[in-house]
Amino acid sequence: IDIQWEDNIPDDIFPENIPLDIVYEDNYLMVVNKPAGLVVHPGHGNYHGTLVNAIAWHMKEVPDYDANDPRVGLVHRIDKDTSGLLVIAKTPDAKTHLGNQFFHKTTKRRYRALVWGNVENDEGTITGDIGRHPKDRMQMTVLPDGEGKHAVTHYRVLERFGYVTLVECILETGRTHQIRVHMKHIGHILFNDERYGGDQILKGIPSSSYKQFIKKCFEICPRQALHAKTLGFEHPRTHERMFFNSELPEDFASLLKKWEEIV
């Protein structure tokens, strides 16, 4: 979920026929609902099979759209194993306009996250600069003030399951792994978030039946339990306020049903 211009694209993005769940589309932009497991952007060994390749295929009949032009395309990102809504700009003007909205924090982004532990407060705000972890370059972490990028996440509790809590997270900024890092920072690692240690039993009495239950939960939702549920912004051409909402994907919804069984 890092907001940045896509100027580091390898200059050979090939269109690939990958299905897209398009929520909305017009001549200036489209909103897609990304499944978990789909890499958003080529790089780090994923040069094919990404959302950018899928968009290139979808737009291949549009003469003015060049998938290798950083002035069009992705305006923001979400992690590979996070599902949910993304906006893509079809024109340079649309990308500039939408990019400015992300920069000035006027977009509306709400996420659903299942986190380990019983979150103490019903709502709160996490503020903490985010940057690369000094010991593990694959992780981001909260750094002392001034050493990372300013980041703010608001959260509120939606449902308590005892050992885990369903929260809504509202992004004020968009840093890499922001929700995952901020929730860990307050002691609530995302459920089944392998990179940050959420794929271990962090709460609850480790009886054999409970271990089996958690193992089943990890199988049902084999990724961090994080979904970009809503997205709101101003249309770059009509200036109309637009708001999109996506249902929880099947794996996340099934995971919540499983927890409801034991509460």
CORCORPE-V743110 format. One line per field, one symbol per residue. phi: phi as a letter, one per 30 degrees, with the letter a starting at -180 (. if undefined). Layout:
phi->???
This chain:
phi->.ccaddccdddbdcdbdceccddaabdcabcccdddjcddbekhiccbiceddddeddcddcddccdccddbjecbbbdeccckdbcbccbedddddddddddcicdcbbccbcbdjcddcdaabcbadcadddcbddccadceeicbcebbbcbbdcaccidbbcbcccdcbbcehedddddddcjbddeidedcjdccdcbjddddddedddedddddbdaddbbddbbbacddcdiddcbbbbdddedddddddddddcd
